[in-house]
């Protein structure tokens, strides 16, 4: 069986599993499902599997299976296996803009359809459940409420289930190694906004659920008795209150006003998710927790793999300080590590902060350099400014006394293929430090020119918008590509726009010569330097996920039979008593004891996975020679800073922002009839303008026009999270 056939089989299998999982969510609110599922649980209780194993297999495992099969699928999918146009069309469905708004951002047709279907599902779930509740509404003896108050209480309760549906998907968009969204061509940095949407919706539903319940308790004078009570069985309301308060703290500190200005507060407060999830389990019980457990399970395993991947720490080989207060870090890379352009890494520098991780776009190409990777850091916050100051201080230190700077690295994470670059032409629009992902693209295209395996654009235009002319120095690493136009098989044109300065008669060559006088620091170290290996093999990750799920289920079954031995008998006897009445018994559980068993089984499965991962990681590092030659680094550094002068074809404009509509029109006239990829990275306002132009230009088709019009494919890149 060839790879193409295997890929088709895996695609069909993923579609079947996903459809079945969605069907479960649709059927769950119906009376038909309630009757059938209760019967299935009762039959499963008398088996070794138990009802808990049945819930895990039906609600949780489908998503884990999707992640495992998807990882295998991505690993088998070679770049030349499928039509590049077909892949681009699939990815473009998630990127081509349909709605452009400063409030909600840029939305594609598929995103709008997905939001609509999810909203329709929430409405269907709420309507189905609340209509059933109103039909069999009975007063609660302990609550002295009027009819409208009873109905309002049921509405508040069902809003809690809407929050549960959002929570079930909340953690899936922020997975990195086990990223489910990568199957759809959506990268981690792009899917973060789905996490924000789901989190905001969940908090709104949960707040209404909690506030309304407390209000009705106050009306019935019930609140004094129950608000601080920790029940042994049934709903633990105190746990729900802790969950709501924790969620509100996380949401408030993640608002843009706090996240951008006080990142440390956002970062540390977001780690309260552990408390949030544990108390949600204690409040909702095990049956409801199985609905959200797929995301929790995959996130826990993904976090574990990332922690192990960042061990052992490596060191910065050298750094370049730019006049615009930016620093380029040179890091050692394993020769076998390959990554695609626009990939990002997460970096932690213990000497600055022992807990904070920050994401940066890689500016180098793994095809061009087998031993090093580089990242550009714009220093405008506390963490980045501390990094710049530490490196600046090393310039005044003797070479023999230079301190090495240890760093921990996660990643790289990036596209599984380079199909988003296989256009006839590319139009790159960058603002400020948004140039970083485009540097890796240009390096990759230049390095792959001699290869017949890949198809790359023949014409590229780079639009670079900066505030000050000194920011142009960030183009230093691609200056040789700007110079050697006649010797290249592809045409690259640069247009720079400096918005806050006014000059005349200045060329790109002169500005680069003036602003590219970087200061270089070579760090010495007496310790072994381990190269960055990157994430483990996708097959290895898929196998570890499978092992972890099996271990979890085995321990869950064992713990339930050991610590809850009487449940089987009591339920069986209750079943016999009420069988004559043809009415299933209503249990007061879930109990917090059963919830603790789930948590224990989960952590044991992670511990077993950790042991396996550590052994495999240790065997991999044992084969490595942990030493990088600094002499080779210095030689490359000196040879890379020579300047020959840039060709006069490139343009530089001062005193204002570019008229992007004119830029687009001229470029499209030069690339008549070609398939054009438009990539933008910069401020949100710039992305919205470029998206509007892509939307406008793509509609300019005339029926019967024999002249083929260029078709624009929009891609928005993110350099910070």
C-alpha positions in Angstrom: 0.0 0.0 0.0 1.5 3.3 -1.1 1.7 6.5 0.9 -1.1 8.1 -1.1 -3.5 5.3 -0.3 -2.5 5.4 3.4 -3.1 9.1 3.5 -6.6 8.7 1.9 -7.4 5.9 4.5 -6.3 8.2 7.4 -8.3 11.1 6.0 -11.5 9.0 5.8 -10.9 7.6 9.3 -10.5 11.1 10.7 -13.7 12.3 9.0 -15.6 9.3 10.4 -14.3 9.8 14.0 -15.0 13.5 13.9 -18.5 13.0 12.6 -19.2 10.4 15.3 -17.9 12.7 18.0 -20.0 15.6 16.7 -23.1 13.3 16.6 -22.6 12.5 20.3 -22.8 16.2 21.2 -25.9 16.6 19.1 -27.7 13.6 20.5 -26.7 14.1 24.1 -29.6 16.6 24.9 -32.3 14.4 23.5 -34.5 12.0 25.4 -33.6 9.2 23.1 -29.9 9.5 24.0 -30.7 9.8 27.7 -32.7 6.6 27.7 -30.2 4.6 25.6 -27.1 5.9 27.4 -28.5 5.2 30.9 -29.2 1.6 29.8 -25.7 1.3 28.4 -24.1 2.6 31.6 -26.2 0.2 33.7 -25.0 -2.8 31.6 -21.4 -1.6 31.7 -21.4 -1.3 35.5 -21.4 -5.1 35.9 -18.3 -5.4 33.6 -14.6 -4.7 34.3 -14.9 -1.7 32.0 -17.5 0.1 34.2 -19.5 3.1 33.3 -16.4 5.3 33.7 -14.6 3.3 31.1 -17.6 3.6 28.8 -17.8 7.4 29.2 -14.0 7.7 28.6 -14.2 5.6 25.5 -17.1 7.4 24.0 -16.6 11.0 25.0 -12.9 11.4 25.5 -11.0 8.9 23.3 -12.4 10.1 19.9 -10.5 13.4 20.2 -7.3 11.7 21.4 -7.6 9.3 18.5 -8.0 12.2 16.1 -4.8 13.8 17.5 -2.9 10.5 17.1 -4.1 9.8 13.6 -3.6 13.4 12.6 0.0 13.3 13.8 0.7 10.1 11.8 -1.0 11.7 8.8 1.2 14.8 9.0 4.3 12.7 9.3 3.5 10.6 6.3 2.4 13.6 4.2 5.3 14.5 2.0 5.6 17.8 0.2 5.3 16.2 -3.2 2.6 13.7 -2.3 -0.4 15.9 -3.2 -1.2 18.7 -5.6 0.2 21.9 -4.3 -2.8 23.8 -5.7 -5.2 21.5 -3.9 -3.4 22.1 -0.5 -3.3 25.8 -1.1 -7.0 25.9 -1.9 -7.7 24.0 1.4 -5.5 26.3 3.4 -6.9 29.4 1.7 -10.3 28.6 2.9 -9.1 29.5 6.4 -7.2 32.6 5.3 -9.0 34.4 2.5 -10.9 37.2 4.1 -14.6 37.5 3.9 -15.4 39.9 6.9 -12.9 42.6 7.9 -13.6 44.4 11.2 -11.5 46.3 13.7 -13.6 44.8 16.5 -13.5 41.1 15.6 -10.6 41.0 13.2 -10.3 39.3 9.8 -12.6 36.3 9.3 -12.6 33.8 6.4 -15.7 32.1 5.1 -14.8 28.8 6.8 -14.3 30.6 10.1 -17.7 32.4 9.8 -19.4 29.1 9.0 -17.7 27.4 11.9 -18.8 30.1 14.3 -22.3 30.0 13.0 -22.6 26.2 13.3 -21.1 26.3 16.8 -23.6 29.0 17.8 -26.4 27.0 16.2 -25.3 24.0 18.2 -25.4 26.0 21.5 -28.8 27.3 20.7 -30.0 23.7 19.8 -28.6 22.3 23.1 -30.1 25.1 25.2 -33.5 24.9 23.6 -33.7 21.1 23.7 -32.8 20.9 27.4 -34.8 23.9 28.6 -38.0 22.7 26.8 -37.7 19.3 28.5 -37.1 21.0 31.9 -40.2 23.2 31.6 -42.3 20.2 30.8 -41.4 18.3 33.9 -40.8 21.3 36.2 -41.3 20.4 39.9 -40.8 22.6 42.9 -37.7 22.0 45.1 -38.8 21.5 48.7 -35.7 23.2 50.2 -36.2 26.2 47.9 -39.3 28.4 48.3 -39.4 29.8 44.8 -42.2 31.1 42.6 -42.8 29.5 39.2 -40.9 32.2 37.3 -38.0 31.8 39.7 -38.0 28.0 39.2 -37.9 28.5 35.4 -35.1 31.1 35.8 -33.1 28.6 37.9 -33.4 26.0 35.2 -32.2 28.5 32.6 -29.2 29.4 34.8 -28.4 25.7 35.2 -28.5 25.1 31.4 -26.2 28.1 30.8 -23.6 26.2 32.8 -23.8 23.4 30.2 -23.2 26.0 27.5 -20.0 27.0 29.4 -19.1 23.3 29.5 -19.4 23.1 25.7 -17.0 26.0 25.3 -14.6 24.5 27.8 -14.6 21.2 25.9 -12.9 23.0 23.0 -11.0 25.7 24.9 -7.6 24.0 25.2 -7.4 22.4 21.7 -6.3 25.6 19.9 -3.3 26.2 22.1 -1.7 22.7 21.7 1.7 22.8 20.1 3.2 19.4 19.6 -0.1 17.6 19.7 -1.9 20.3 17.7 -5.2 19.1 16.3 -5.6 22.3 14.3 -2.4 21.6 12.3 -4.4 18.9 10.4 -6.4 21.8 8.9 -3.3 23.8 8.2 -3.8 26.2 11.1 -0.7 27.0 13.1 -0.6 27.6 16.9 0.0 31.3 16.7 -3.0 31.7 14.4 -5.4 29.5 16.4 -4.8 31.4 19.7 -7.6 33.7 18.8 -10.0 30.7 18.8 -8.9 30.1 22.3 -9.7 33.7 23.2 -13.2 33.5 21.6 -14.0 30.3 23.4 -12.6 31.6 26.7 -14.7 34.8 26.5 -17.9 32.9 25.6 -17.3 30.4 28.5 -16.8 33.1 31.0 -20.0 34.9 29.9 -22.0 31.7 30.2 -20.4 30.7 33.5 -20.9 34.2 35.0 -24.6 34.2 34.1 -24.9 30.6 35.5 -23.2 31.4 38.8 -24.6 34.9 39.3 -28.2 33.8 38.6 -27.9 30.8 40.9 -26.6 33.0 43.8 -29.3 35.6 43.1 -32.1 32.9 43.4 -30.5 31.5 46.5 -30.6 35.0 48.0 -34.2 35.4 47.1 -35.1 32.1 48.8 -32.8 32.8 51.8 -31.0 29.6 50.9 -27.6 31.2 50.3 -26.5 31.3 53.9 -26.8 27.5 54.2 -25.3 26.3 50.9 -22.7 28.9 49.7 -20.0 27.5 51.9 -21.2 23.9 52.2 -19.0 21.1 50.9 -21.3 18.2 50.1 -20.1 14.7 50.2 -22.2 13.8 47.2 -24.1 15.7 44.5 -23.2 19.2 43.3 -20.4 20.8 45.3 -21.5 24.4 45.0 -18.4 25.8 46.8 -16.2 24.2 44.2 -18.3 25.9 41.5 -17.8 29.3 43.2 -14.1 28.8 43.3 -14.1 27.8 39.7 -16.0 30.9 38.6 -13.8 33.3 40.6 -10.6 31.7 39.3 -11.9 31.9 35.7 -12.8 35.6 36.1 -9.4 36.4 37.4 -7.8 34.6 34.4 -10.1 36.3 31.9 -9.7 39.8 33.3 -5.9 39.6 33.4 -5.8 38.3 29.8 -7.5 41.4 28.4 -5.3 43.2 25.9 -5.0 46.3 28.2 -3.3 44.1 30.8 -1.7 41.4 28.6 0.2 43.9 26.5 1.3 46.4 29.2 1.7 43.9 32.2 2.5 40.7 30.5 3.9 39.2 33.7 0.6 39.5 35.5 -1.2 37.8 32.6 1.4 35.1 32.4 1.4 34.1 36.1 -2.4 34.5 36.5 -3.0 32.2 33.6 -1.4 29.3 35.4 -4.4 29.3 37.7 -5.9 27.0 35.1 -4.9 24.0 37.3 -7.1 25.2 40.1 -9.9 26.0 37.6 -9.9 22.6 36.1 -9.7 20.7 39.4 -12.5 22.6 41.0 -14.6 22.3 37.9 -14.3 18.6 38.1 -15.4 18.7 41.8 -18.3 20.9 41.0 -19.6 19.2 37.8 -18.7 15.6 38.5 -17.0 12.9 36.5 -19.7 12.5 33.8 -19.6 16.1 32.8 -15.8 16.2 33.1 -15.4 13.4 30.5 -16.8 15.9 27.9 -14.0 18.4 28.5 -11.3 15.8 29.3 -10.0 15.3 25.8 -8.6 18.9 25.8 -7.3 18.5 29.3 -5.6 15.2 28.5 -3.9 16.4 25.3 -2.9 19.7 26.9 -1.3 17.9 29.9 0.6 15.5 27.6 1.6 18.4 25.3 2.9 20.4 28.3 4.9 17.4 29.5 6.6 17.0 26.1 7.4 20.7 25.9 9.0 20.6 29.4 11.2 17.6 28.4 12.1 19.1 25.1 13.5 22.2 26.7 16.0 20.0 28.7 18.9 20.3 28.8 19.5 24.0 28.5 21.7 25.4 25.7 23.7 28.6 25.4 23.7 31.7 23.2 26.7 31.4 20.8 26.7 35.1 19.8 24.5 38.2 19.6 24.3 41.2 17.3 23.1 44.5 18.7 21.4 46.8 16.1 21.1 50.6 16.5 17.3 50.3 16.5 17.6 48.5 19.9 17.0 45.1 18.5 19.2 42.0 19.2 19.8 39.0 17.0 20.6 35.8 18.9 22.6 33.0 17.3 21.7 29.6 18.8 23.3 26.1 18.2 21.1 23.8 16.1 21.3 20.0 15.6 22.2 19.2 12.0 19.1 16.9 11.7 16.7 19.6 12.8 14.7 20.9 9.8 12.0 23.5 10.1 9.9 25.5 7.6 9.9 29.3 7.1 7.8 31.4 9.5 8.4 28.8 12.3 8.5 30.1 15.9 10.4 29.1 19.0 9.6 29.7 22.7 12.5 30.9 24.7 13.2 31.2 28.4 16.3 32.9 29.8 16.6 31.9 33.5 19.0 34.8 34.3 16.1 37.1 33.5 13.1 35.1 34.6 13.0 31.4 35.6 9.4 31.0 34.6 8.5 33.2 31.7 8.5 31.9 28.1 8.4 34.3 25.1 7.8 33.4 21.4 10.0 34.6 18.6 10.0 34.1 14.8 13.1 32.3 13.4 14.9 34.4 10.8 17.2 31.8 9.5 16.7 28.8 7.2 17.5 25.2 8.2 18.3 24.5 4.6 20.9 27.3 4.5 22.6 26.6 7.8 22.8 23.2 9.4 24.5 24.3 12.7 22.8 27.5 13.7 19.5 29.2 14.0 18.8 32.9 14.6 16.0 35.0 16.1 15.5 38.8 16.1 14.2 40.4 19.3 12.8 43.9 19.3 13.5 45.3 22.8 10.6 47.3 24.0 9.4 45.6 27.1 10.9 44.7 30.5 12.0 41.2 29.5 13.4 42.1 26.1 15.0 45.3 27.5 16.7 43.2 30.2 18.1 40.9 27.6 19.5 43.8 25.5 21.1 45.4 28.6 22.7 42.1 29.7 24.3 41.7 26.3 25.3 45.3 26.1 27.1 44.9 29.4 29.1 42.1 28.0 30.6 44.5 25.3 32.6 46.2 28.1 33.8 42.9 29.5 37.1 41.2 28.7 36.8 38.3 26.3 38.1 35.9 28.9 35.6 37.0 31.5 32.4 36.9 29.3 29.6 35.1 30.9 27.7 32.5 28.9 23.9 33.0 28.8 21.9 29.8 29.2 18.6 29.5 27.4 15.8 26.9 27.3 14.1 26.4 23.9 10.8 24.9 22.9 10.1 24.3 19.2 10.4 25.1 16.4 6.7 25.0 15.6 5.6 25.9 12.1 3.8 24.8 9.0 4.1 21.1 8.2 4.6 22.0 4.5 5.8 24.9 2.4 2.8 24.9 0.1 1.9 28.4 1.2 5.0 29.6 -0.7 4.3 27.7 -3.9 2.7 30.6 -5.8 3.8 32.1 -9.1 4.5 35.4 -7.3 4.7 36.6 -3.7 3.8 40.0 -2.2 5.2 40.4 1.3 4.0 43.3 3.5 5.8 43.9 6.8 5.6 46.5 9.5 8.4 47.0 12.0 9.6 43.8 13.7 7.0 42.0 11.5 9.9 41.6 9.0 11.2 38.6 11.0 9.1 35.7 9.4 9.9 37.1 5.9 13.6 37.0 6.5 13.3 33.2 6.9 11.2 33.0 3.8 13.8 34.8 1.7 16.6 32.7 3.1 14.7 29.5 2.4 13.9 30.4 -1.2 17.4 31.5 -1.9 18.8 28.2 -0.4 16.4 26.0 -2.3 17.1 27.5 -5.8 19.4 24.7 -6.8 16.9 22.0 -5.8 14.4 20.6 -8.3 12.2 19.2 -5.6 10.5 22.4 -4.6 8.7 25.0 -6.7 9.1 28.6 -5.5 7.9 32.0 -6.8 9.8 33.6 -9.6 8.9 37.2 -8.6 8.8 38.6 -5.0 8.1 42.1 -3.8 8.8 43.1 -0.2 7.0 46.1 1.2 8.6 47.2 4.5 7.1 50.0 6.6 9.1 51.4 9.5 9.0 54.4 11.7 12.7 55.3 11.7 15.4 54.7 9.0 17.6 52.9 11.5 15.0 50.0 11.6 16.0 49.2 8.0 19.2 47.7 9.4 17.1 44.6 10.3 17.4 43.7 6.6 21.2 43.2 7.0 20.9 39.4 6.9 19.3 39.5 3.4 21.4 42.3 2.0 23.3 39.8 -0.2 20.0 38.7 -1.8 19.1 42.3 -2.5 22.5 42.8 -4.2 22.9 39.7 -6.3 19.9 40.1 -8.5 21.4 39.1 -11.9 22.8 35.8 -10.5 19.4 34.8 -9.0 16.8 32.7 -10.8 14.1 34.8 -9.0 13.4 38.5 -9.0 13.3 40.3 -5.6 12.3 43.9 -5.3 12.3 46.0 -2.1 10.1 49.0 -1.3 10.8 50.7 2.0 8.6 53.3 3.6 9.9 55.4 6.5 6.9 57.1 8.1 8.4 59.5 10.7 11.4 60.9 8.8 11.9 63.1 5.8 14.9 62.8 3.5 15.6 63.0 -0.2 18.0 61.4 -2.6 18.9 58.6 -0.2 19.2 55.0 -1.5 18.6 51.7 0.2 22.3 50.9 -0.2 23.3 54.1 1.7 20.8 53.5 4.5 21.9 49.9 4.9 25.5 50.9 5.0 24.7 53.6 7.7 22.3 51.5 9.9 24.0 48.1 9.6 26.9 48.8 11.8 26.0 46.1 14.3 27.9 45.3 17.4 28.7 41.6 17.8 29.3 39.7 21.0 30.7 36.2 21.0 30.0 34.3 24.2 32.6 31.9 25.5 31.7 29.0 27.7 33.6 26.3 29.5 30.5 24.0 29.6 29.3 21.6 26.9 26.9 23.2 24.5 23.9 21.1 23.6 22.3 21.8 20.2 18.6 22.5 19.8 17.0 19.2 18.7 13.4 20.5 18.3 10.3 18.4 18.9 10.5 14.6 18.9 9.4 12.5 15.9 5.7 12.7 15.2 5.4 8.9 15.2 7.1 9.0 18.7 4.6 11.6 20.0 1.6 9.6 18.6 2.8 6.5 20.3 3.3 8.3 23.6 -0.2 9.7 23.4 -1.6 6.2 22.8 0.4 4.8 25.8 -0.8 7.6 28.1 -4.5 7.0 27.2 -4.2 3.3 27.8 -2.4 3.7 31.2 -5.0 6.2 32.3 -7.9 3.9 31.5 -6.2 0.9 33.2 -5.6 2.8 36.4 -9.0 4.4 36.4 -10.7 1.0 36.2 -8.4 -0.4 38.9 -8.9 2.5 41.3 -12.7 2.5 40.9 -12.9 -1.3 41.6 -10.6 -0.9 44.6 -11.9 2.3 46.3 -15.6 2.1 45.2 -16.4 -1.6 45.6 -19.8 -1.1 47.0 -21.1 0.9 44.0 -21.8 -2.1 41.9 -23.9 -3.8 44.6 -25.8 -0.7 45.6 -26.7 0.3 42.1 -27.7 -3.3 41.3 -30.0 -3.4 44.3 -31.5 0.0 43.5 -32.1 -1.2 40.0 -34.1 -4.2 41.3 -36.2 -2.1 43.7 -37.3 0.4 41.0 -37.6 -2.0 38.1 -41.2 -2.6 38.9 -41.9 1.1 38.6 -40.2 1.3 35.2 -38.2 4.2 36.4 -34.4 4.4 36.5 -33.0 5.5 39.9 -31.6 9.0 40.1 -28.2 9.0 41.8 -26.9 11.8 43.9 -23.4 11.3 42.7 -20.9 12.3 41.2 -19.0 12.0 44.4 -15.7 13.9 45.0 -14.1 10.6 45.7 -14.7 9.4 42.1 -13.4 12.8 40.9 -10.2 12.4 42.9 -9.7 9.0 41.3 -9.8 10.6 37.8 -7.2 13.2 38.8 -5.0 10.5 40.3 -5.3 8.3 37.2 -4.5 11.2 35.0 -1.3 12.2 36.9 -0.1 8.5 37.0 -0.6 8.3 33.2 1.5 11.5 32.8 4.2 10.1 35.2 4.4 6.9 33.1 4.6 8.9 29.9 7.3 11.1 31.5 9.4 8.0 32.3 9.2 6.7 28.8 9.9 10.2 27.3 12.9 10.8 29.6 14.5 7.4 28.6 14.1 8.1 24.9 15.3 11.7 25.3 18.4 10.5 27.3 19.2 7.9 24.6 19.0 10.6 22.0 21.2 13.0 23.9 23.7 10.3 24.7 24.5 9.9 21.0 25.2 13.6 20.6 28.6 15.3 20.9 27.7 18.3 23.1 30.1 20.8 21.7 29.8 23.5 19.1 32.8 25.1 17.5 32.9 28.8 18.2 35.7 29.4 15.7 33.4 28.3 12.9 30.8 30.7 14.2 33.2 33.7 14.2 34.3 33.0 10.7 30.8 33.0 9.4 30.0 36.1 11.4 32.9 38.1 9.8 32.1 37.0 6.3 28.4 37.8 6.7 28.8 41.5 7.5 30.6 42.5 4.3 28.6 44.9 2.2 28.8 45.4 -1.6 26.1 47.9 -2.2 22.5 47.3 -3.1 21.2 47.6 -6.7 19.4 50.8 -7.5 16.2 49.1 -8.4 15.0 49.0 -4.8 13.0 52.0 -3.5 12.9 54.0 -0.3 10.2 56.6 0.5 10.1 59.0 3.4 7.5 61.0 5.1 4.3 58.9 5.1 2.7 55.5 4.9 2.5 53.7 1.6 -0.6 53.8 -0.7 -1.0 50.1 -0.7 -3.7 50.2 -3.3 -1.2 51.7 -5.8 1.4 49.2 -4.7 -1.0 46.3 -5.3 -2.1 47.6 -8.7 1.4 48.0 -10.0 2.5 44.6 -8.7 -0.5 42.9 -10.3 0.1 44.5 -13.6 3.7 43.1 -13.5 2.4 39.6 -12.6 -0.4 39.4 -15.1 -2.3 36.0 -15.0 -0.3 34.6 -12.1 -1.3 33.0 -8.8 -0.2 35.6 -6.2 0.3 34.9 -2.5 0.0 37.9 -0.2 1.6 37.6 3.2 1.3 40.3 5.8 2.9 40.6 9.2 2.6 43.7 11.3 0.0 45.8 13.2 -3.6 44.8 13.0 -4.6 47.9 11.1 -2.0 47.0 8.4 -3.5 43.4 8.2 -7.0 44.8 7.8 -5.9 47.1 4.9 -4.1 44.3 3.1 -7.0 42.0 3.7 -9.5 44.6 2.2 -7.3 45.0 -0.9 -7.1 41.2 -1.4 -10.8 41.0 -1.1 -11.3 43.9 -3.5 -8.8 42.8 -6.1 -10.0 39.2 -6.1 -13.5 40.3 -7.0 -12.3 42.3 -10.1 -13.3 39.6 -12.6 -15.3 40.3 -15.7 -17.4 37.6 -17.3 -16.1 36.9 -20.8 -12.8 38.7 -20.2 -10.2 36.7 -22.1 -7.4 38.2 -20.1 -6.7 36.1 -17.1 -6.7 38.1 -13.8 -4.2 37.3 -10.9 -5.8 35.6 -8.0 -4.7 36.8 -4.5 -4.3 34.3 -1.6 -4.2 36.2 1.7 -2.1 34.9 4.7 -1.7 36.8 7.9 1.3 36.0 10.0 1.8 36.7 13.7 5.2 37.4 15.2 4.0 37.9 18.8 1.3 36.1 20.9 
